[in-house]
Amino acid sequence: MLYENVSGTTYKQALFFFNSMSNLGKPWREKNKKCLIEKYELIKNIPPRFLGEIDVKDFYSEIEYEF
């Protein structure tokens, strides 16, 4: 399907964010290389307070978020 609703995309990006915080996601967030999540802005559509108390900007400050 070419079109996907925004909330579905947001939930997938939130899941990707949480995965990046685990040991398995470490290669995606390493700072010694360019952080791949920030380089490709993979989570730029997560709105503020979507994850409750967790602010993704505290973890990935180089992303130009859309919200």
PDB file of N, CA, C and O in Angstrom:
ATOM      1  N   MET A   1       0.858  -1.175   0.000  1.00  0.00           N
ATOM      2  CA  MET A   1       0.000   0.000   0.000  1.00  0.00           C
ATOM      3  C   MET A   1       0.901   1.233   0.000  1.00  0.00           C
ATOM      4  O   MET A   1       1.836   1.323   0.795  1.00  0.00           O
ATOM      5  N   LEU A   2       0.624   2.158  -0.871  1.00  0.00           N
ATOM      6  CA  LEU A   2       1.449   3.351  -1.011  1.00  0.00           C
ATOM      7  C   LEU A   2       1.195   4.350   0.113  1.00  0.00           C
ATOM      8  O   LEU A   2       2.128   5.001   0.584  1.00  0.00           O
ATOM      9  N   TYR A   3      -0.045   4.476   0.542  1.00  0.00           N
ATOM     10  CA  TYR A   3      -0.408   5.436   1.582  1.00  0.00           C
ATOM     11  C   TYR A   3      -0.573   4.723   2.918  1.00  0.00           C
ATOM     12  O   TYR A   3      -1.169   3.649   2.993  1.00  0.00           O
ATOM     13  N   GLU A   4      -0.047   5.323   3.950  1.00  0.00           N
ATOM     14  CA  GLU A   4      -0.209   4.775   5.297  1.00  0.00           C
ATOM     15  C   GLU A   4      -0.600   5.921   6.210  1.00  0.00           C
ATOM     16  O   GLU A   4      -0.047   7.015   6.104  1.00  0.00           O
ATOM     17  N   ASN A   5      -1.551   5.682   7.110  1.00  0.00           N
ATOM     18  CA  ASN A   5      -2.004   6.786   7.952  1.00  0.00           C
ATOM     19  C   ASN A   5      -0.909   7.221   8.924  1.00  0.00           C
ATOM     20  O   ASN A   5      -0.006   6.454   9.259  1.00  0.00           O
ATOM     21  N   VAL A   6      -1.015   8.457   9.360  1.00  0.00           N
ATOM     22  CA  VAL A   6       0.023   9.058  10.189  1.00  0.00           C
ATOM     23  C   VAL A   6       0.172   8.333  11.512  1.00  0.00           C
ATOM     24  O   VAL A   6       1.298   8.111  11.958  1.00  0.00           O
ATOM     25  N   SER A   7      -0.916   7.959  12.151  1.00  0.00           N
ATOM     26  CA  SER A   7      -0.804   7.305  13.458  1.00  0.00           C
ATOM     27  C   SER A   7      -0.092   5.970  13.345  1.00  0.00           C
ATOM     28  O   SER A   7       0.677   5.612  14.238  1.00  0.00           O
ATOM     29  N   GLY A   8      -0.323   5.227  12.281  1.00  0.00           N
ATOM     30  CA  GLY A   8       0.383   3.962  12.090  1.00  0.00           C
ATOM     31  C   GLY A   8       1.874   4.180  11.942  1.00  0.00           C
ATOM     32  O   GLY A   8       2.675   3.433  12.504  1.00  0.00           O
ATOM     33  N   THR A   9       2.248   5.200  11.189  1.00  0.00           N
ATOM     34  CA  THR A   9       3.655   5.538  11.020  1.00  0.00           C
ATOM     35  C   THR A   9       4.258   5.976  12.339  1.00  0.00           C
ATOM     36  O   THR A   9       5.387   5.602  12.657  1.00  0.00           O
ATOM     37  N   THR A  10       3.524   6.764  13.111  1.00  0.00           N
ATOM     38  CA  THR A  10       4.021   7.244  14.397  1.00  0.00           C
ATOM     39  C   THR A  10       4.280   6.089  15.353  1.00  0.00           C
ATOM     40  O   THR A  10       5.300   6.072  16.041  1.00  0.00           O
ATOM     41  N   TYR A  11       3.374   5.132  15.401  1.00  0.00           N
ATOM     42  CA  TYR A  11       3.575   3.974  16.279  1.00  0.00           C
ATOM     43  C   TYR A  11       4.789   3.154  15.851  1.00  0.00           C
ATOM     44  O   TYR A  11       5.531   2.655  16.697  1.00  0.00           O
ATOM     45  N   LYS A  12       4.990   3.015  14.561  1.00  0.00           N
ATOM     46  CA  LYS A  12       6.161   2.279  14.070  1.00  0.00           C
ATOM     47  C   LYS A  12       7.451   3.013  14.424  1.00  0.00           C
ATOM     48  O   LYS A  12       8.439   2.386  14.805  1.00  0.00           O
ATOM     49  N   GLN A  13       7.445   4.320  14.300  1.00  0.00           N
ATOM     50  CA  GLN A  13       8.629   5.088  14.667  1.00  0.00           C
ATOM     51  C   GLN A  13       8.884   5.034  16.168  1.00  0.00           C
ATOM     52  O   GLN A  13      10.036   4.991  16.599  1.00  0.00           O
ATOM     53  N   ALA A  14       7.829   5.036  16.960  1.00  0.00           N
ATOM     54  CA  ALA A  14       7.987   4.906  18.407  1.00  0.00           C
ATOM     55  C   ALA A  14       8.585   3.544  18.772  1.00  0.00           C
ATOM     56  O   ALA A  14       9.458   3.454  19.635  1.00  0.00           O
ATOM     57  N   LEU A  15       8.117   2.506  18.120  1.00  0.00           N
ATOM     58  CA  LEU A  15       8.677   1.173  18.346  1.00  0.00           C
ATOM     59  C   LEU A  15      10.150   1.142  17.938  1.00  0.00           C
ATOM     60  O   LEU A  15      10.976   0.552  18.634  1.00  0.00           O
ATOM     61  N   PHE A  16      10.471   1.766  16.834  1.00  0.00           N
ATOM     62  CA  PHE A  16      11.863   1.843  16.384  1.00  0.00           C
ATOM     63  C   PHE A  16      12.713   2.607  17.403  1.00  0.00           C
ATOM     64  O   PHE A  16      13.850   2.219  17.672  1.00  0.00           O
ATOM     65  N   PHE A  17      12.173   3.685  17.970  1.00  0.00           N
ATOM     66  CA  PHE A  17      12.881   4.443  19.004  1.00  0.00           C
ATOM     67  C   PHE A  17      13.192   3.555  20.203  1.00  0.00           C
ATOM     68  O   PHE A  17      14.333   3.514  20.663  1.00  0.00           O
ATOM     69  N   PHE A  18      12.190   2.846  20.711  1.00  0.00           N
ATOM     70  CA  PHE A  18      12.420   1.971  21.869  1.00  0.00           C
ATOM     71  C   PHE A  18      13.416   0.864  21.537  1.00  0.00           C
ATOM     72  O   PHE A  18      14.242   0.503  22.375  1.00  0.00           O
ATOM     73  N   ASN A  19      13.345   0.333  20.339  1.00  0.00           N
ATOM     74  CA  ASN A  19      14.302  -0.684  19.921  1.00  0.00           C
ATOM     75  C   ASN A  19      15.721  -0.107  19.915  1.00  0.00           C
ATOM     76  O   ASN A  19      16.669  -0.795  20.292  1.00  0.00           O
ATOM     77  N   SER A  20      15.870   1.137  19.494  1.00  0.00           N
ATOM     78  CA  SER A  20      17.197   1.752  19.453  1.00  0.00           C
ATOM     79  C   SER A  20      17.789   1.944  20.845  1.00  0.00           C
ATOM     80  O   SER A  20      19.007   2.048  20.994  1.00  0.00           O
ATOM     81  N   MET A  21      16.944   1.990  21.851  1.00  0.00           N
ATOM     82  CA  MET A  21      17.423   2.150  23.222  1.00  0.00           C
ATOM     83  C   MET A  21      17.911   0.832  23.829  1.00  0.00           C
ATOM     84  O   MET A  21      18.574   0.836  24.866  1.00  0.00           O
ATOM     85  N   SER A  22      17.590  -0.285  23.193  1.00  0.00           N
ATOM     86  CA  SER A  22      18.018  -1.595  23.705  1.00  0.00           C
ATOM     87  C   SER A  22      19.442  -1.904  23.246  1.00  0.00           C
ATOM     88  O   SER A  22      20.019  -1.172  22.441  1.00  0.00           O
ATOM     89  N   ASN A  23      19.995  -2.983  23.763  1.00  0.00           N
ATOM     90  CA  ASN A  23      21.328  -3.415  23.336  1.00  0.00           C
ATOM     91  C   ASN A  23      21.357  -3.765  21.861  1.00  0.00           C
ATOM     92  O   ASN A  23      22.368  -3.543  21.195  1.00  0.00           O
ATOM     93  N   LEU A  24      20.275  -4.305  21.342  1.00  0.00           N
ATOM     94  CA  LEU A  24      20.222  -4.653  19.926  1.00  0.00           C
ATOM     95  C   LEU A  24      20.247  -3.419  19.029  1.00  0.00           C
ATOM     96  O   LEU A  24      20.694  -3.496  17.885  1.00  0.00           O
ATOM     97  N   GLY A  25      19.776  -2.296  19.532  1.00  0.00           N
ATOM     98  CA  GLY A  25      19.748  -1.068  18.751  1.00  0.00           C
ATOM     99  C   GLY A  25      20.989  -0.214  18.872  1.00  0.00           C
ATOM    100  O   GLY A  25      21.068   0.853  18.262  1.00  0.00           O
ATOM    101  N   LYS A  26      21.961  -0.665  19.649  1.00  0.00           N
ATOM    102  CA  LYS A  26      23.177   0.125  19.874  1.00  0.00           C
ATOM    103  C   LYS A  26      23.865   0.573  18.581  1.00  0.00           C
ATOM    104  O   LYS A  26      24.269   1.733  18.493  1.00  0.00           O
ATOM    105  N   PRO A  27      24.017  -0.297  17.573  1.00  0.00           N
ATOM    106  CA  PRO A  27      24.676   0.170  16.333  1.00  0.00           C
ATOM    107  C   PRO A  27      23.955   1.339  15.649  1.00  0.00           C
ATOM    108  O   PRO A  27      24.587   2.107  14.924  1.00  0.00           O
ATOM    109  N   TRP A  28      22.665   1.482  15.867  1.00  0.00           N
ATOM    110  CA  TRP A  28      21.904   2.572  15.250  1.00  0.00           C
ATOM    111  C   TRP A  28      22.144   3.909  15.940  1.00  0.00           C
ATOM    112  O   TRP A  28      21.942   4.962  15.336  1.00  0.00           O
ATOM    113  N   ARG A  29      22.573   3.874  17.198  1.00  0.00           N
ATOM    114  CA  ARG A  29      22.707   5.126  17.941  1.00  0.00           C
ATOM    115  C   ARG A  29      24.145   5.482  18.286  1.00  0.00           C
ATOM    116  O   ARG A  29      24.375   6.479  18.971  1.00  0.00           O
ATOM    117  N   GLU A  30      25.118   4.701  17.835  1.00  0.00           N
ATOM    118  CA  GLU A  30      26.519   4.975  18.169  1.00  0.00           C
ATOM    119  C   GLU A  30      26.946   6.341  17.658  1.00  0.00           C
ATOM    120  O   GLU A  30      26.645   6.720  16.526  1.00  0.00           O
ATOM    121  N   LYS A  31      27.640   7.064  18.498  1.00  0.00           N
ATOM    122  CA  LYS A  31      28.062   8.421  18.165  1.00  0.00           C
ATOM    123  C   LYS A  31      29.462   8.458  17.547  1.00  0.00           C
ATOM    124  O   LYS A  31      29.831   9.468  16.948  1.00  0.00           O
ATOM    125  N   ASN A  32      30.259   7.377  17.676  1.00  0.00           N
ATOM    126  CA  ASN A  32      31.606   7.397  17.113  1.00  0.00           C
ATOM    127  C   ASN A  32      31.563   7.454  15.587  1.00  0.00           C
ATOM    128  O   ASN A  32      32.457   8.024  14.962  1.00  0.00           O
ATOM    129  N   LYS A  33      30.540   6.875  14.996  1.00  0.00           N
ATOM    130  CA  LYS A  33      30.235   7.071  13.583  1.00  0.00           C
ATOM    131  C   LYS A  33      29.099   8.094  13.572  1.00  0.00           C
ATOM    132  O   LYS A  33      28.738   8.619  14.625  1.00  0.00           O
ATOM    133  N   LYS A  34      28.556   8.373  12.450  1.00  0.00           N
ATOM    134  CA  LYS A  34      27.360   9.217  12.433  1.00  0.00           C
ATOM    135  C   LYS A  34      26.188   8.359  12.885  1.00  0.00           C
ATOM    136  O   LYS A  34      25.943   7.286  12.334  1.00  0.00           O
ATOM    137  N   CYS A  35      25.482   8.828  13.870  1.00  0.00           N
ATOM    138  CA  CYS A  35      24.310   8.111  14.368  1.00  0.00           C
ATOM    139  C   CYS A  35      23.314   7.941  13.219  1.00  0.00           C
ATOM    140  O   CYS A  35      22.833   8.930  12.666  1.00  0.00           O
ATOM    141  N   LEU A  36      23.008   6.707  12.862  1.00  0.00           N
ATOM    142  CA  LEU A  36      22.152   6.437  11.706  1.00  0.00           C
ATOM    143  C   LEU A  36      20.732   6.966  11.885  1.00  0.00           C
ATOM    144  O   LEU A  36      20.101   7.399  10.921  1.00  0.00           O
ATOM    145  N   ILE A  37      20.236   6.930  13.108  1.00  0.00           N
ATOM    146  CA  ILE A  37      18.890   7.445  13.355  1.00  0.00           C
ATOM    147  C   ILE A  37      18.842   8.949  13.092  1.00  0.00           C
ATOM    148  O   ILE A  37      17.881   9.455  12.514  1.00  0.00           O
ATOM    149  N   GLU A  38      19.888   9.657  13.521  1.00  0.00           N
ATOM    150  CA  GLU A  38      19.936  11.095  13.273  1.00  0.00           C
ATOM    151  C   GLU A  38      20.288  11.402  11.817  1.00  0.00           C
ATOM    152  O   GLU A  38      19.740  12.338  11.234  1.00  0.00           O
ATOM    153  N   LYS A  39      21.182  10.635  11.237  1.00  0.00           N
ATOM    154  CA  LYS A  39      21.597  10.881   9.856  1.00  0.00           C
ATOM    155  C   LYS A  39      20.422  10.797   8.892  1.00  0.00           C
ATOM    156  O   LYS A  39      20.273  11.645   8.012  1.00  0.00           O
ATOM    157  N   TYR A  40      19.587   9.775   9.059  1.00  0.00           N
ATOM    158  CA  TYR A  40      18.454   9.560   8.160  1.00  0.00           C
ATOM    159  C   TYR A  40      17.122  10.050   8.736  1.00  0.00           C
ATOM    160  O   TYR A  40      16.075   9.888   8.109  1.00  0.00           O
ATOM    161  N   GLU A  41      17.165  10.647   9.922  1.00  0.00           N
ATOM    162  CA  GLU A  41      15.976  11.200  10.593  1.00  0.00           C
ATOM    163  C   GLU A  41      14.832  10.185  10.624  1.00  0.00           C
ATOM    164  O   GLU A  41      13.720  10.463  10.174  1.00  0.00           O
ATOM    165  N   LEU A  42      15.126   9.029  11.154  1.00  0.00           N
ATOM    166  CA  LEU A  42      14.179   7.916  11.113  1.00  0.00           C
ATOM    167  C   LEU A  42      12.997   8.060  12.055  1.00  0.00           C
ATOM    168  O   LEU A  42      12.005   7.345  11.917  1.00  0.00           O
ATOM    169  N   ILE A  43      13.088   8.974  13.009  1.00  0.00           N
ATOM    170  CA  ILE A  43      11.992   9.118  13.984  1.00  0.00           C
ATOM    171  C   ILE A  43      11.500  10.565  14.055  1.00  0.00           C
ATOM    172  O   ILE A  43      11.056  11.010  15.114  1.00  0.00           O
ATOM    173  N   LYS A  44      11.569  11.291  12.966  1.00  0.00           N
ATOM    174  CA  LYS A  44      11.251  12.721  12.994  1.00  0.00           C
ATOM    175  C   LYS A  44       9.766  13.028  13.108  1.00  0.00           C
ATOM    176  O   LYS A  44       9.401  14.188  13.299  1.00  0.00           O
ATOM    177  N   ASN A  45       8.905  12.037  12.997  1.00  0.00           N
ATOM    178  CA  ASN A  45       7.458  12.280  13.061  1.00  0.00           C
ATOM    179  C   ASN A  45       6.834  11.936  14.403  1.00  0.00           C
ATOM    180  O   ASN A  45       5.608  11.907  14.513  1.00  0.00           O
ATOM    181  N   ILE A  46       7.636  11.675  15.424  1.00  0.00           N
ATOM    182  CA  ILE A  46       7.077  11.383  16.752  1.00  0.00           C
ATOM    183  C   ILE A  46       6.736  12.715  17.421  1.00  0.00           C
ATOM    184  O   ILE A  46       7.637  13.498  17.719  1.00  0.00           O
ATOM    185  N   PRO A  47       5.455  12.984  17.660  1.00  0.00           N
ATOM    186  CA  PRO A  47       5.070  14.262  18.270  1.00  0.00           C
ATOM    187  C   PRO A  47       5.445  14.326  19.749  1.00  0.00           C
ATOM    188  O   PRO A  47       5.647  13.295  20.392  1.00  0.00           O
ATOM    189  N   PRO A  48       5.537  15.547  20.283  1.00  0.00           N
ATOM    190  CA  PRO A  48       5.830  15.709  21.715  1.00  0.00           C
ATOM    191  C   PRO A  48       4.783  14.993  22.572  1.00  0.00           C
ATOM    192  O   PRO A  48       3.598  14.976  22.237  1.00  0.00           O
ATOM    193  N   ARG A  49       5.221  14.423  23.640  1.00  0.00           N
ATOM    194  CA  ARG A  49       4.392  13.726  24.639  1.00  0.00           C
ATOM    195  C   ARG A  49       3.678  12.492  24.068  1.00  0.00           C
ATOM    196  O   ARG A  49       2.796  11.942  24.728  1.00  0.00           O
ATOM    197  N   PHE A  50       4.034  12.056  22.882  1.00  0.00           N
ATOM    198  CA  PHE A  50       3.448  10.830  22.335  1.00  0.00           C
ATOM    199  C   PHE A  50       3.876   9.621  23.160  1.00  0.00           C
ATOM    200  O   PHE A  50       3.128   8.652  23.290  1.00  0.00           O
ATOM    201  N   LEU A  51       5.086   9.687  23.716  1.00  0.00           N
ATOM    202  CA  LEU A  51       5.617   8.586  24.527  1.00  0.00           C
ATOM    203  C   LEU A  51       5.508   8.881  26.021  1.00  0.00           C
ATOM    204  O   LEU A  51       6.278   8.348  26.819  1.00  0.00           O
ATOM    205  N   GLY A  52       4.569   9.714  26.392  1.00  0.00           N
ATOM    206  CA  GLY A  52       4.382  10.049  27.808  1.00  0.00           C
ATOM    207  C   GLY A  52       5.490  10.972  28.294  1.00  0.00           C
ATOM    208  O   GLY A  52       5.694  12.053  27.741  1.00  0.00           O
ATOM    209  N   GLU A  53       6.196  10.548  29.315  1.00  0.00           N
ATOM    210  CA  GLU A  53       7.246  11.365  29.926  1.00  0.00           C
ATOM    211  C   GLU A  53       8.538  11.373  29.115  1.00  0.00           C
ATOM    212  O   GLU A  53       9.413  12.199  29.372  1.00  0.00           O
ATOM    213  N   ILE A  54       8.675  10.497  28.166  1.00  0.00           N
ATOM    214  CA  ILE A  54       9.911  10.372  27.386  1.00  0.00           C
ATOM    215  C   ILE A  54       9.881  11.369  26.234  1.00  0.00           C
ATOM    216  O   ILE A  54       8.948  11.386  25.431  1.00  0.00           O
ATOM    217  N   ASP A  55      10.911  12.193  26.170  1.00  0.00           N
ATOM    218  CA  ASP A  55      11.049  13.149  25.069  1.00  0.00           C
ATOM    219  C   ASP A  55      12.177  12.662  24.161  1.00  0.00           C
ATOM    220  O   ASP A  55      13.338  12.635  24.570  1.00  0.00           O
ATOM    221  N   VAL A  56      11.840  12.283  22.937  1.00  0.00           N
ATOM    222  CA  VAL A  56      12.843  11.736  22.025  1.00  0.00           C
ATOM    223  C   VAL A  56      13.940  12.754  21.709  1.00  0.00           C
ATOM    224  O   VAL A  56      15.051  12.365  21.348  1.00  0.00           O
ATOM    225  N   LYS A  57      13.649  14.041  21.839  1.00  0.00           N
ATOM    226  CA  LYS A  57      14.660  15.075  21.586  1.00  0.00           C
ATOM    227  C   LYS A  57      15.801  15.017  22.595  1.00  0.00           C
ATOM    228  O   LYS A  57      16.908  15.470  22.306  1.00  0.00           O
ATOM    229  N   ASP A  58      15.539  14.463  23.771  1.00  0.00           N
ATOM    230  CA  ASP A  58      16.600  14.302  24.774  1.00  0.00           C
ATOM    231  C   ASP A  58      17.624  13.252  24.327  1.00  0.00           C
ATOM    232  O   ASP A  58      18.782  13.300  24.742  1.00  0.00           O
ATOM    233  N   PHE A  59      17.210  12.328  23.502  1.00  0.00           N
ATOM    234  CA  PHE A  59      18.085  11.245  23.056  1.00  0.00           C
ATOM    235  C   PHE A  59      18.691  11.517  21.683  1.00  0.00           C
ATOM    236  O   PHE A  59      19.841  11.163  21.421  1.00  0.00           O
ATOM    237  N   TYR A  60      17.914  12.145  20.815  1.00  0.00           N
ATOM    238  CA  TYR A  60      18.353  12.421  19.445  1.00  0.00           C
ATOM    239  C   TYR A  60      18.106  13.894  19.125  1.00  0.00           C
ATOM    240  O   TYR A  60      17.089  14.251  18.530  1.00  0.00           O
ATOM    241  N   SER A  61      19.040  14.731  19.523  1.00  0.00           N
ATOM    242  CA  SER A  61      18.858  16.178  19.396  1.00  0.00           C
ATOM    243  C   SER A  61      19.192  16.724  18.007  1.00  0.00           C
ATOM    244  O   SER A  61      18.825  17.856  17.691  1.00  0.00           O
ATOM    245  N   GLU A  62      19.872  15.952  17.182  1.00  0.00           N
ATOM    246  CA  GLU A  62      20.286  16.427  15.859  1.00  0.00           C
ATOM    247  C   GLU A  62      19.199  16.314  14.792  1.00  0.00           C
ATOM    248  O   GLU A  62      19.369  16.813  13.680  1.00  0.00           O
ATOM    249  N   ILE A  63      18.100  15.670  15.119  1.00  0.00           N
ATOM    250  CA  ILE A  63      17.012  15.481  14.158  1.00  0.00           C
ATOM    251  C   ILE A  63      16.172  16.756  14.073  1.00  0.00           C
ATOM    252  O   ILE A  63      15.894  17.396  15.087  1.00  0.00           O
ATOM    253  N   GLU A  64      15.780  17.109  12.874  1.00  0.00           N
ATOM    254  CA  GLU A  64      14.869  18.237  12.680  1.00  0.00           C
ATOM    255  C   GLU A  64      13.444  17.672  12.690  1.00  0.00           C
ATOM    256  O   GLU A  64      12.924  17.244  11.660  1.00  0.00           O
ATOM    257  N   TYR A  65      12.832  17.679  13.865  1.00  0.00           N
ATOM    258  CA  TYR A  65      11.504  17.088  14.055  1.00  0.00           C
ATOM    259  C   TYR A  65      10.433  17.902  13.358  1.00  0.00           C
ATOM    260  O   TYR A  65      10.559  19.119  13.223  1.00  0.00           O
ATOM    261  N   GLU A  66       9.384  17.237  12.918  1.00  0.00           N
ATOM    262  CA  GLU A  66       8.298  17.917  12.215  1.00  0.00           C
ATOM    263  C   GLU A  66       7.273  18.519  13.177  1.00  0.00           C
ATOM    264  O   GLU A  66       6.379  19.246  12.743  1.00  0.00           O
ATOM    265  N   PHE A  67       7.388  18.230  14.469  1.00  0.00           N
ATOM    266  CA  PHE A  67       6.441  18.787  15.448  1.00  0.00           C
ATOM    267  C   PHE A  67       7.162  19.724  16.369  1.00  0.00           C
ATOM    268  O   PHE A  67       6.548  20.300  17.267  1.00  0.00           O
TER     269      PHE A  67
END
